[in-house]
């Protein structure tokens, strides 16, 4: 009998979600927006603002990509403007820059977190001093070097857009990611730490910015008895139904984060005798451990793709590390600013692999994954 497939990451539902969804059906509020959207925003605002002096404002949207697009619009990105972007990330971080006609310049990673290198960012400002927007992603739920990044942005009068799509519940020195930038985004895609099936949120401390983004997200309809439009808008609203799923999921966010950390710790212990290391993080941060990743040591005669193929044969799902954006054909003409002679992102991509991190994975199943990895070496 074939062993059940061990997945990389899939949704984990608990039951409360269906109650909120059923209420939407009972009240026939199936259209976008509604009481679930309002409550989801309020509950997320409360979660993100805990321990802070300022209150954050959230806007529930159809995707994290939509949230990032509106963040770049709020930041004032116009045609021809350079935006410094994390190089090693998913394309959704950087694609919306193009929606506004901006030009991505990619900033290499550093080895302590695999996130944007402050040193490379400083070097980029020397090369492109006119740049006024920085787009930072927290890779795999690991917080970036925020003190250094924020200091550089402040000195160069640049707006930080924080892509916390993968890092909801992760903290830097006790502060939630998604609250460091002027405009920020989180994602509730199907494999994220909590999900609405698809969806995202814009986060900002500026209520006026949140209101402007809401205006754009609802087709930029002016306040008139008829349909009046003076700006281009978008259909970016979140459904009242999927917002209900999000409300139920949010009740279990910390539980999910704790389960993800246990998975990471078991990998670290189980693989400690192999020539591999786990995705790194800073000691004063608390990642959400969304995906556990391993990095094969330099000079080891096996590639991530070979490991991936062997694990797939054992019905285990893995995934390559995000391919850096400067290596993507669509961005081949774009600059990438590095500090080391060879891009750190390229090196991590060449030696890294994402491991099964599904919180429904049993300890027995994870032990099987670890044994199959050991067999590769």
Secondary structure, DSSP 8 states (H G I E B T S, - for coil): -----B-S------SHHHHHHHHHHHTT--SBSSHHHHHHHHHHHHHHTTT-SS--EEEEES-HHHHHHHHHHHTT--TT-EEEEESSS-THHHHHHHHTT-EEEEE-B-TTTSSB-HHHHHHHHHH-TT--EEEEE-GGG----HHHHHHHHHHTT-EEEEE-TT-TT-EETTEETTSSSSEEEEE-BTTSSS--BS-EEEEES-HHHHHHHHHHHBTTB-SSSS--BSS---B-B-BHHHHHHHHHHHTTHHHHHHHHHHHHHHHHHHTTTSSEEE----TTEE----S-EEEE-TT-S--HHHHHHHHHHTTB--EE----GGGSGGGTTS-EE-SSSS-HHHHHHHHEEE----TT--HHHHHHHHHHHHHH-
